[in-house]
Amino acid sequence: MAMKFRAHETFFIRKGWLNKGMKYIQEYPDLFVSKDRNPQDTLGIGSNMVKSLRYWLQAVGVSVENTSGKRIQTLTDFGKSIFENDRYIEELGTLYLLQYKLASNKELATSWYYFFNEFKRSEFTREDFAADLQAYVLMNGETVASRSINDDFTCILGTYLPRYKTSSGKVSPENNIDCPFGEMGLLDILSKEKKIYRKASPAANTFDPWVVLAVVMDQSNGRNEIGLNELLTAPNNIGRIFNLDVIGMLDVLHSAEKTGDIKIIRTAGLDIVRILQHCDFQTCVNNFYKDIKG
């Protein structure tokens, strides 16, 4: 299995980056490899940040880069939807969808995938994460430098922890280089002194039904019935990707039920979600944006 570490050049996603990246690759698909156009000048960021942005656009699923011939980037259907409907990424639902794409991207964002799907501790230190991930990598017959794991952990903290939580003093608004992903509330600090962190669950009422369905449908692989336990604990499903506990998960599923596309069945010894109407990930995304535009 291909694994990738530290491809972000130590930069987490900055506010405005994805919008800027999507805007320019629509105009110049060869932006990142162009001989005639300097991507640093076009994007207004340093060379390492350019590499980082090039990586992030793909890691969160808004663009793809061809692997042979000239390395041009094109927006995915998902990327086009975001660019057309919420290009400044102001909707929490957009962040949840990007989180799903990122945290399920085992190949390009291995540490993120591991953190949400395989790393079972809810309270942990940097050392806990580094040791567990190192063991996971070895078990999969790969190797990774501990520095890369450390840099990935630092980047995960930067992705999900707003600066006002991590810094000791006041953070000036001008210095606002927070990652928009911090708004989801998926990570918290348990002890600043001991540097202990904990996974946190977002409030169920912050989820749009179509965002929940996008993940459930995408992970159903065409099946009509999925066990609640699978939704809660299987890699890449709503429980793991969004740090939901049983109660939170049932709450988001009950709201998704109102679309008429799924039904929760908890009788006759069954604990399942029945899919009454299949729609693919992209259709759910489109429905989400239709919904919020009213």
C-alpha positions in Angstrom: 0.0 0.0 0.0 1.4 3.4 -0.9 1.8 5.7 2.0 2.6 9.4 2.1 4.0 11.5 4.9 5.1 15.1 5.3 4.0 16.1 1.8 2.6 19.3 3.1 6.1 20.9 3.6 5.0 21.6 7.2 2.2 24.0 6.2 -1.4 23.2 7.1 -4.1 24.6 4.9 -4.4 28.4 5.3 -7.6 30.4 5.0 -8.2 31.3 1.4 -5.7 28.8 0.0 -8.1 26.3 -1.5 -10.2 29.0 -3.1 -7.1 30.6 -4.6 -5.8 27.3 -5.8 -9.1 26.3 -7.4 -9.4 29.7 -9.1 -6.0 29.6 -10.7 -5.9 26.0 -11.8 -9.1 26.7 -13.7 -7.4 29.5 -15.5 -3.9 27.8 -15.8 -4.1 24.0 -15.4 -0.3 23.8 -15.6 0.1 26.4 -12.9 2.3 24.3 -10.7 4.7 23.2 -13.5 4.5 26.1 -16.0 7.8 27.2 -17.5 6.3 30.6 -18.5 4.4 31.4 -15.4 5.8 31.7 -11.9 3.3 30.0 -9.5 4.8 32.0 -6.6 4.0 35.3 -8.2 0.5 34.1 -9.4 -0.5 32.7 -6.0 1.4 35.3 -3.9 3.0 32.7 -1.6 6.5 31.3 -1.1 7.9 28.3 -3.0 7.4 25.8 -0.2 3.9 27.0 0.3 3.3 26.5 -3.4 4.4 22.8 -3.1 2.2 22.5 0.0 -0.9 24.0 -1.8 -0.3 21.7 -4.8 -0.4 18.8 -2.4 -3.4 19.9 -0.4 -5.7 20.5 -3.4 -5.3 16.8 -4.2 -5.4 15.5 -0.6 -8.8 17.1 0.0 -10.1 15.8 -3.3 -10.8 19.1 -5.1 -8.3 18.5 -7.8 -6.5 15.7 -9.5 -3.1 15.7 -11.3 -2.4 13.4 -14.2 0.5 11.1 -13.6 1.9 10.9 -17.1 2.7 13.6 -19.6 2.5 17.2 -18.5 1.5 17.4 -14.8 -1.7 19.5 -15.2 -4.3 19.8 -12.4 -8.0 19.8 -13.1 -10.8 20.3 -10.7 -12.8 17.2 -9.7 -16.6 17.3 -9.8 -16.5 17.8 -6.1 -14.0 20.7 -6.5 -16.2 22.3 -9.1 -19.3 22.1 -6.8 -17.4 23.8 -4.0 -16.0 26.5 -6.3 -19.4 27.2 -7.8 -21.4 27.2 -4.5 -19.0 28.0 -1.6 -15.7 29.1 -3.0 -14.6 30.9 0.2 -15.5 27.8 2.2 -17.9 29.5 4.6 -20.3 26.6 5.1 -19.6 24.1 7.8 -21.0 21.4 5.5 -18.3 22.1 3.0 -15.6 21.6 5.7 -17.2 18.3 6.8 -17.1 17.1 3.2 -13.5 18.2 2.8 -12.7 16.4 6.1 -14.2 13.2 4.7 -12.1 13.4 1.6 -8.9 14.2 3.6 -9.3 11.7 6.4 -10.3 8.9 4.1 -7.3 9.5 1.8 -5.1 6.7 3.0 -2.7 7.1 0.1 -2.0 10.8 0.0 -2.6 11.7 3.7 -1.7 8.6 5.6 -1.3 10.3 9.0 -4.7 11.9 8.7 -6.3 8.6 7.7 -4.5 6.9 10.6 -5.4 9.6 13.1 -9.2 9.4 12.5 -9.6 5.7 11.4 -7.1 3.5 13.1 -5.8 5.5 16.1 -8.2 4.4 18.9 -7.1 6.6 21.7 -9.4 9.5 22.5 -6.8 11.2 24.8 -3.2 11.2 23.8 0.2 12.9 23.6 2.5 13.4 20.6 4.5 10.4 21.8 1.4 8.2 21.8 0.5 9.1 18.3 4.1 8.7 17.0 4.6 5.3 18.6 1.3 3.9 17.4 1.6 5.2 13.9 5.2 3.9 13.6 3.9 0.4 14.7 1.1 0.7 12.1 3.5 1.6 9.3 5.8 -1.3 10.2 2.9 -3.7 10.3 2.1 -2.6 6.7 5.7 -3.4 5.6 6.7 0.2 5.2 9.1 2.5 7.0 9.0 6.2 7.8 11.4 8.6 9.5 10.2 9.7 13.0 10.8 13.3 12.0 8.1 12.9 9.3 5.6 11.5 11.8 6.4 14.4 14.1 5.9 17.0 11.4 2.6 15.3 10.4 1.4 15.4 14.0 2.3 19.1 14.3 0.4 19.7 11.0 -2.6 17.8 12.3 -2.6 20.0 15.4 -2.4 23.1 13.2 -5.2 21.8 11.0 -7.8 21.2 13.7 -6.8 23.4 16.6 -7.5 27.1 16.3 -4.6 29.3 17.3 -6.4 30.9 20.2 -6.4 27.5 21.9 -2.8 26.7 21.4 -1.1 30.1 22.0 -0.4 31.4 25.5 -1.0 35.0 24.7 -3.7 36.8 22.7 -3.7 36.1 19.0 -4.0 39.2 16.9 -6.6 39.0 14.1 -3.9 40.1 11.6 -2.0 37.0 12.4 -5.0 34.9 11.4 -3.4 32.0 9.7 -5.8 29.5 11.2 -6.9 26.5 9.2 -10.6 26.6 8.4 -10.8 23.0 9.5 -10.5 24.2 13.1 -14.1 25.3 13.0 -15.3 21.7 13.1 -14.2 21.3 16.6 -12.7 17.8 16.1 -9.7 18.3 18.4 -9.2 19.9 21.8 -6.4 20.4 24.4 -6.9 18.5 27.6 -3.8 19.8 29.3 -1.5 22.6 28.0 1.2 21.9 30.6 1.3 18.1 29.9 0.6 18.6 26.2 -2.3 16.1 26.2 -4.9 16.4 23.5 -8.3 14.8 23.0 -10.5 14.0 20.1 -13.8 15.9 20.3 -17.2 15.4 18.8 -19.0 18.1 16.9 -22.6 18.9 17.8 -25.0 16.8 15.9 -27.1 19.8 14.8 -24.1 21.2 12.9 -24.5 18.4 10.3 -26.6 18.9 7.2 -28.5 15.6 6.3 -27.0 15.6 2.8 -23.4 15.7 4.2 -24.1 12.7 6.4 -25.7 10.9 3.4 -22.8 11.7 1.1 -20.5 9.7 3.4 -23.0 6.9 4.2 -23.9 6.4 0.6 -20.2 6.6 -0.6 -19.2 3.9 2.0 -22.3 1.6 1.3 -20.7 0.2 -1.9 -24.2 -0.3 -3.3 -25.5 -2.3 -0.3 -29.1 -1.7 0.9 -28.4 -2.3 4.5 -25.5 -1.2 6.8 -25.1 -2.1 10.5 -25.1 0.9 12.9 -21.9 -0.6 14.4 -20.2 -0.4 11.0 -21.3 3.2 10.6 -19.8 4.0 14.0 -16.5 2.1 13.9 -15.6 1.1 10.3 -12.7 3.1 8.7 -13.9 6.1 6.6 -17.4 6.0 7.9 -19.3 8.8 9.8 -18.4 7.6 13.3 -14.6 7.7 12.7 -14.3 10.5 10.2 -16.3 12.9 12.4 -15.4 11.5 15.9 -19.0 10.8 16.6 -20.1 8.7 19.6 -23.3 6.5 19.5 -25.6 9.2 20.6 -24.2 11.8 18.2 -24.3 9.4 15.3 -27.9 8.4 15.9 -28.8 12.1 16.1 -27.2 12.9 12.7 -28.8 9.8 11.2 -32.3 10.8 12.5 -32.0 14.1 10.8 -30.8 12.4 7.6 -33.8 10.1 7.8 -36.0 13.1 7.1 -34.8 13.2 3.4 -36.7 9.9 2.9 -33.5 8.2 1.5 -32.7 6.1 4.6 -34.5 4.5 7.5 -33.0 3.5 10.8 -34.3 0.0 11.9 -33.8 -1.0 15.5 -36.5 -3.8 15.8 -36.4 -7.6 15.6 -32.8 -7.6 16.8 -31.7 -5.5 13.9 -29.5 -2.4 14.3 -29.2 -1.2 10.8 -29.7 1.7 8.4 -31.7 0.7 5.3 -31.0 2.7 2.2 -34.3 3.3 0.5 -32.9 5.3 -2.4 -29.3 5.2 -3.5 -27.6 8.4 -4.6 -23.9 8.7 -5.2 -21.5 11.0 -3.3 -21.6 13.8 -5.9 -25.4 13.8 -6.0 -25.6 14.2 -2.3 -23.1 17.1 -2.5 -25.2 18.8 -5.2 -28.3 18.3 -3.0 -26.5 19.8 0.0 -25.8 23.0 -2.0 -29.3 23.1 -3.4 -30.6 22.8 0.1 -28.6 25.6 1.6 -29.5 27.9 -1.3 -33.1 27.1 -0.7 
